[in-house]
Each structure stands twice: as structure tokens, then as C-alpha cells.
């Protein structure tokens, strides 16, 4: 009886299939992305206060920030700035912090500034959504406000 049970159980084993090609880390960012949601966190009170301000962007298409990431030269362009402060300028270059597993984007808008934007998720080629955060600091370098952006692929 034990031999027969072993034969039956081994025949129910799932087949192993090829998974296909691996996605190149960070390659999914190329293309055009439109803001779908923004959470604003005020870091100045004794306890941070977060507010979802996504509805502000969804009421009017002209309020949605649109950004295009180009593969050639590692450039980006802000096609439509929306109503938030122009944190990224109108265009510039960008890079990841580390490959093959990036955790942060750096935007260099060309005015001498570098904007650090930790990734909320790394965009793969199959992903339709990705996001990053930008923290604003005062003149002494103390963080006072964070924007968490969620973008959808266009």
C-alpha cells in the first residue's frame, strides 16, 4: 500500500516551467508617467500629520503632473507641472543611486540642485504604477514636509 501511495503522490507533483527572461532593474521607468495620487506629510508638529491630497489632482486634468523619462542621456522632462511647487524644474537629468537594486532617484534639474527621491517601488517594465517621495527641508537642513507621489504609466 505504501508503494502505491508513493506512486500516486509523485504523479501529482507540479511541472517546473521556464520563468522567462528576468526584468532589467530600473528599466521600467522609461516612458511617460502621470500623477495619480499624492500624500503630503507635515513633519513639523510633535507627531507627523499626513493628508491625502489626491483629490486635488483628480478634479482637473491640468492639475496632474506629467513626467517623461528618456533612456538616451538619462534625461527627464516635466511635460505638465501641475499645482505643486516645481520641485523638479522643467527638465534635467536623473540617475539611480545603485544598480542592480536601486532605492533612490536623483533629479538634477540643471540649476545646481539635486533632488533626492527615495523610491516607493522600483518600476519594472511590466508595472503600470510607481512612486517616489520628496522631502522638503528648511535652510538649516531640517525636514519639514514630505510628498509621496504615485504615478501611472501613460
C-alpha positions as CSV (number, residue, x, y, z in Angstrom):
1,X,0.0,0.0,0.0
2,X,2.9,2.4,0.8
3,X,4.4,1.9,-2.7
4,X,1.1,2.7,-4.4
5,X,0.6,5.8,-2.3
6,X,4.1,7.0,-3.3
7,X,3.5,6.5,-7.0
8,X,0.2,8.4,-6.8
9,X,1.7,11.3,-4.8
10,X,4.7,11.6,-7.2
11,X,2.4,11.9,-10.2
12,X,0.7,14.9,-8.6
13,X,3.9,17.0,-8.4
14,X,3.6,20.2,-10.4
15,X,5.7,20.7,-13.5
16,X,8.5,23.2,-13.4
17,X,8.4,25.7,-16.2
18,X,10.7,28.3,-17.5
19,X,10.1,31.7,-15.9
20,X,11.2,33.6,-18.9
21,X,13.7,36.5,-19.1
22,X,14.5,38.5,-16.0
23,X,13.4,42.1,-16.0
24,X,16.3,44.5,-16.0
25,X,16.4,46.5,-12.8
26,X,15.1,50.1,-13.2
27,X,14.4,49.7,-17.0
28,X,10.7,50.2,-16.4
29,X,11.0,53.9,-15.6
30,X,11.4,54.9,-19.3
31,X,8.3,56.5,-20.7
32,X,5.6,59.0,-19.7
33,X,4.1,58.9,-16.2
34,X,1.1,60.9,-14.8
35,X,0.5,61.6,-11.2
36,X,-2.5,59.7,-9.7
37,X,-2.1,60.3,-6.1
38,X,-0.2,62.5,-3.6
39,X,0.1,62.2,0.2
40,X,1.5,65.3,2.0
41,X,3.1,64.8,5.4
42,X,3.7,67.8,7.7
43,X,6.8,66.8,9.7
44,X,6.9,69.9,12.0
45,X,4.3,69.1,14.7
46,X,5.2,66.8,17.6
47,X,3.7,64.0,15.6
48,X,3.8,64.0,11.8
49,X,0.4,64.7,10.2
50,X,-0.4,63.1,6.8
51,X,-3.1,64.2,4.4
52,X,-4.1,62.6,1.2
53,X,-4.3,65.4,-1.3
54,X,-5.0,63.2,-4.4
55,X,-8.5,64.6,-4.9
56,X,-6.9,68.0,-5.7
57,X,-5.2,66.4,-8.7
58,X,-8.1,64.3,-9.9
59,X,-10.6,67.1,-10.3
60,X,-8.9,68.7,-13.3
61,X,-6.5,67.1,-15.9
62,X,-4.3,70.3,-15.9
63,X,-3.5,69.7,-12.2
64,X,-1.9,66.3,-13.0
65,X,1.9,66.4,-13.1
66,X,3.2,64.5,-16.1
67,X,6.9,63.4,-16.3
68,X,8.7,61.7,-19.2
69,X,11.9,59.7,-18.5
70,X,14.1,59.2,-21.5
71,X,16.7,56.4,-21.9
72,X,19.0,58.4,-24.0
73,X,21.3,60.5,-21.8
74,X,19.3,59.8,-18.7
75,X,17.1,62.9,-19.2
76,X,13.7,63.8,-17.9
77,X,11.1,66.4,-18.8
78,X,8.2,67.7,-16.8
79,X,5.6,67.9,-19.6
80,X,3.0,69.3,-17.2
81,X,4.0,70.6,-13.8
82,X,0.6,70.6,-12.0
83,X,-0.1,72.7,-9.0
84,X,2.6,71.6,-6.5
85,X,5.8,73.5,-6.1
86,X,8.0,72.9,-9.1
87,X,10.3,70.5,-7.2
88,X,11.9,69.0,-10.4
89,X,12.2,72.1,-12.5
90,X,11.1,71.7,-16.2
91,X,13.8,69.3,-17.3
92,X,17.1,67.8,-16.4
93,X,19.0,64.6,-15.9
94,X,18.3,61.7,-13.5
95,X,20.1,58.7,-12.1
96,X,19.6,55.8,-9.7
97,X,21.6,55.5,-6.5
98,X,22.7,51.9,-7.0
99,X,22.2,49.2,-9.6
100,X,21.1,46.4,-9.9
101,X,18.8,47.2,-7.0
102,X,18.0,51.0,-6.9
103,X,16.2,52.5,-3.9
104,X,16.5,56.2,-4.8
105,X,16.2,58.5,-7.8
106,X,18.2,61.7,-8.0
107,X,16.9,64.5,-10.2
108,X,19.4,67.2,-11.4
109,X,17.3,70.0,-12.9
110,X,20.3,71.9,-14.2
111,X,20.2,74.8,-11.7
112,X,22.9,73.2,-9.5
113,X,20.4,71.5,-7.2
114,X,20.0,67.7,-6.7
115,X,16.6,66.4,-5.6
116,X,16.7,63.1,-3.7
117,X,13.6,61.0,-4.2
118,X,13.5,57.6,-2.4
119,X,11.5,55.1,-4.5
120,X,8.3,53.8,-3.0
121,X,8.7,50.9,-5.6
122,X,11.1,50.3,-8.4
123,X,9.3,50.4,-11.7
124,X,9.7,47.3,-13.8
125,X,8.8,47.1,-17.5
126,X,5.5,45.4,-16.6
127,X,4.5,47.8,-13.9
128,X,1.8,50.4,-14.6
129,X,2.3,52.2,-11.2
130,X,5.3,53.5,-9.4
131,X,6.1,56.2,-6.9
132,X,8.7,58.2,-5.1
133,X,8.9,60.6,-2.2
134,X,10.4,64.1,-2.0
135,X,11.2,65.7,1.4
136,X,11.5,69.5,1.6
137,X,14.0,71.0,4.1
138,X,14.4,74.4,5.6
139,X,17.6,76.5,5.2
140,X,19.1,74.7,8.2
141,X,18.5,71.3,6.6
142,X,15.7,70.2,8.9
143,X,12.9,68.2,7.1
144,X,9.5,69.8,7.4
145,X,7.3,68.4,4.6
146,X,7.2,65.2,2.5
147,X,5.3,64.5,-0.7
148,X,4.6,60.8,-1.6
149,X,3.8,60.6,-5.3
150,X,2.0,57.8,-7.1
151,X,2.3,57.7,-10.9
152,X,0.6,55.7,-13.6
153,X,2.1,54.8,-16.9
154,X,0.7,56.7,-19.9
